Amino acid sequence: MRSETSFENNIYHIKLLGHFTNQDRDLLREIDNAVKNNHIETIKFDFSELKFIDTGAVGILLLIRDMAQERDIAVEVSNIQGEVKTIFEKSELLRMFNVIAD
C-alpha cells in the first residue's frame, strides 16, 4: 500500500492507495510518531483510491482508532467505496468509525 500524508490545521490527512494489508503495519508506527511530534486533533483517512483491505489491516485501523481515543484525537474516514465499503458494511465497521459522507 502507498499513502499520501499531510498535516494542516491540526489535522493529519492520510490518503490510502491500492491494497491495505497486514503487511502495512508501519502505518501504525507512522501515525503514532506523527501524534507524538505534532498537535493533532483529527486523523482523517481518505479511502477514495483504496481498492482492497484485509482483516489484518482492519485490525491496524482499530488499533489506530484506540490509540487516538486514548489521546482524545478524532478519527474520520471518507470516500469508502467498492469492495472496501462492502467489508465495512458487513463487519459493522461503519459504526466504529466517524464516517464522513462522500
SERO-4910 file (N, C-alpha, C, O; in steps of 0.05 Angstrom, whole numbers):
BEGIN
 pado doro    nc1    nc2    nc3   cac1   cac2   cac3    cc1    cc2    cc3    oc1    oc2    oc3
  Met    A     17    -23      0      0      0      0     18     25      0     39     26     13
  Arg    A      9     44    -14     21     71    -13      3     89      2    -21     85      3
  Ser    A     14    110     12     -3    130     25      9    158     20     33    161     16
  Glu    A     -9    177     20     -1    205     18    -10    219     43    -33    216     51
  Thr    A      8    232     57      1    245     82      7    275     81     25    284     67
  Ser    A     -8    289     97     -3    318    100    -14    326    128    -31    312    139
  Phe    A     -3    348    138    -11    358    164    -19    387    160     -2    403    152
  Glu    A    -43    394    167    -53    421    164    -74    427    184    -93    412    188
  Asn    A    -72    450    198    -92    459    217    -98    438    238   -122    433    244
  Asn    A    -78    425    249    -81    404    269    -95    379    259   -105    363    275
  Ile    A    -97    376    233   -109    352    221    -88    337    206    -74    348    189
  Tyr    A    -86    311    212    -67    294    198    -83    279    176   -100    262    183
  His    A    -78    285    151    -92    273    128    -76    249    118    -52    251    114
  Ile    A    -90    227    114    -77    203    104    -95    192     81   -117    184     86
  Lys    A    -84    192     57    -98    181     34    -85    153     29    -61    152     22
  Leu    A   -101    132     31    -91    105     26    -96     98     -3   -118    103    -14
  Leu    A    -76     85    -16    -77     79    -44    -71     49    -48    -52     38    -37
  Gly    A    -87     36    -64    -82      8    -72    -93    -12    -52   -117    -11    -45
  His    A    -76    -30    -43    -84    -52    -25    -72    -47      3    -48    -43      6
  Phe    A    -89    -48     23    -81    -44     51    -83    -71     65   -105    -82     67
  Thr    A    -60    -82     73    -59   -108     85    -44   -108    111    -33    -87    120
  Asn    A    -43   -131    124    -28   -134    149      1   -126    146     14   -118    166
  Gln    A     12   -129    122     40   -121    117     45    -91    120     68    -83    121
  Asp    A     24    -76    122     26    -47    123     25    -36    152     16    -13    156
  Arg    A     33    -52    171     31    -44    199     50    -21    206     47     -9    227
  Asp    A     68    -13    188     85     10    192     68     36    194     76     56    206
  Leu    A     44     35    182     26     58    184     19     65    213     18     89    220
  Leu    A     16     45    229     10     50    258     33     65    271     29     84    285
  Arg    A     58     56    265     81     69    277     84     98    266     91    116    280
  Glu    A     78    101    240     80    128    228     60    147    241     67    170    246
  Ile    A     36    138    245     15    155    257     22    161    286     19    183    296
  Asp    A     32    141    300     40    144    328     62    166    330     61    183    348
  Asn    A     81    164    313    103    184    313     92    212    306    100    232    318
  Ala    A     74    214    287     62    240    279     47    252    303     49    276    308
  Val    A     33    235    317     17    244    341     36    254    363     30    274    376
  Lys    A     58    240    367     77    248    388     91    274    381     98    289    399
  Asn    A     95    279    355    112    302    347     96    326    338    108    347    331
  Asn    A     69    324    338     53    347    328     28    349    346     20    329    360
  His    A     15    372    345    -10    375    359    -32    367    340    -41    384    323
  Ile    A    -41    343    341    -61    332    323    -88    330    338    -89    318    359
  Glu    A   -108    341    326   -135    339    337   -152    319    322   -171    307    333
  Thr    A   -146    314    296   -161    296    280   -143    281    261   -125    292    249
  Ile    A   -148    255    258   -136    239    237   -157    233    217   -178    221    223
  Lys    A   -153    242    192   -172    238    170   -161    219    150   -141    224    137
  Phe    A   -175    196    146   -169    177    126   -186    182    101   -210    185    103
  Asp    A   -173    182     78   -187    183     52   -183    157     38   -161    149     31
  Phe    A   -205    142     34   -204    116     21   -212    117     -8   -217     96    -20
  Ser    A   -212    140    -21   -221    143    -48   -205    126    -68   -216    118    -89
  Glu    A   -180    120    -62   -164    104    -80   -155     77    -67   -137     64    -77
  Leu    A   -169     69    -46   -164     44    -33   -181     23    -47   -205     25    -48
  Lys    A   -168      2    -58   -182    -19    -73   -187    -44    -57   -206    -59    -64
  Phe    A   -172    -49    -36   -174    -74    -21   -164    -70      8   -146    -54     12
  Ile    A   -177    -83     26   -168    -83     54   -172   -111     66   -194   -123     62
  Asp    A   -152   -122     79   -155   -148     91   -160   -145    121   -160   -124    133
  Thr    A   -165   -168    134   -172   -168    163   -149   -157    180   -154   -144    200
  Gly    A   -125   -162    172   -102   -151    187   -102   -121    186    -95   -108    206
  Ala    A   -108   -110    163   -109    -81    160   -132    -69    176   -130    -47    187
  Val    A   -155    -83    177   -177    -74    194   -167    -73    223   -174    -54    237
  Gly    A   -152    -93    231   -141    -92    258   -123    -68    263   -123    -56    284
  Ile    A   -107    -61    243    -90    -38    245   -107    -12    248   -100      5    265
  Leu    A   -128    -10    233   -146     13    235   -158     15    263   -160     36    275
  Leu    A   -166     -8    274   -177     -9    301   -157     -1    322   -163     13    341
  Leu    A   -132     -9    318   -110     -1    337   -106     29    335   -101     43    355
  Ile    A   -106     40    311   -103     69    307   -126     84    321   -122    104    334
  Arg    A   -150     74    317   -174     86    330   -170     86    360   -176    106    373
  Asp    A   -162     63    371   -159     61    400   -137     80    410   -141     93    431
  Met    A   -115     81    396    -93     99    404   -102    128    403    -96    143    421
  Ala    A   -117    135    383   -128    162    380   -147    169    403   -146    190    414
  Gln    A   -165    150    409   -184    155    431   -170    159    457   -179    176    473
  Glu    A   -149    145    462   -134    148    487   -123    176    490   -118    186    512
  Arg    A   -118    189    467   -106    216    466   -126    237    458   -118    260    452
  Asp    A   -152    231    459   -173    250    452   -170    261    424   -174    285    420
  Ile    A   -162    244    405   -159    252    377   -182    239    362   -187    215    364
  Ala    A   -196    255    346   -218    244    329   -206    229    305   -185    236    295
  Val    A   -220    208    297   -212    193    272   -236    194    253   -259    187    261
  Glu    A   -231    203    229   -252    205    209   -244    188    184   -220    187    177
  Val    A   -263    176    171   -259    161    147   -277    172    126   -301    176    131
  Ser    A   -267    176    102   -284    186     80   -279    170     54   -258    156     51
  Asn    A   -297    173     36   -295    161      9   -292    131      9   -276    120     -7
  Ile    A   -307    117     26   -307     88     26   -324     78      2   -346     87     -1
  Gln    A   -312     61    -14   -327     52    -38   -319     23    -45   -299     12    -35
  Gly    A   -334     12    -64   -328    -14    -75   -326    -36    -54   -342    -37    -36
  Glu    A   -306    -54    -58   -302    -77    -41   -296    -68    -12   -305    -82      7
  Val    A   -282    -46     -9   -276    -36     18   -302    -29     33   -305    -34     56
  Lys    A   -320    -16     19   -346     -8     31   -362    -33     39   -374    -34     60
  Thr    A   -361    -53     22   -375    -78     28   -364    -91     54   -380   -100     71
  Ile    A   -338    -91     57   -326   -102     81   -334    -85    105   -340    -97    126
  Phe    A   -334    -59    103   -342    -41    125   -371    -46    133   -377    -46    157
  Glu    A   -388    -50    113   -416    -55    119   -421    -82    132   -436    -83    152
  Lys    A   -409   -103    122   -413   -129    132   -402   -133    160   -412   -149    176
  Ser    A   -380   -119    166   -367   -123    192   -375   -102    212   -364   -101    234
  Glu    A   -394    -85    205   -404    -63    222   -383    -43    230   -385    -29    250
  Leu    A   -362    -41    214   -341    -21    218   -352      8    214   -341     27    225
  Leu    A   -373     10    199   -385     37    195   -394     49    221   -394     73    224
  Arg    A   -401     32    240   -410     42    266   -386     48    285   -389     61    305
  Met    A   -363     37    278   -340     40    296   -323     65    289   -306     73    305
  Phe    A   -328     76    266   -313    100    257   -332    122    250   -355    118    243
  Asn    A   -322    147    253   -337    170    244   -333    172    214   -313    181    204
  Val    A   -354    163    199   -353    163    170   -364    189    159   -387    196    165
  Ile    A   -348    202    144   -357    228    131   -370    221    105   -359    206     89
  Ala    A   -393    232    100   -408    227     75   -391    234     51   -377    254     51
  Asp    A   -393    218     30   -379    223      5   -389    247    -10   -379    254    -31
***
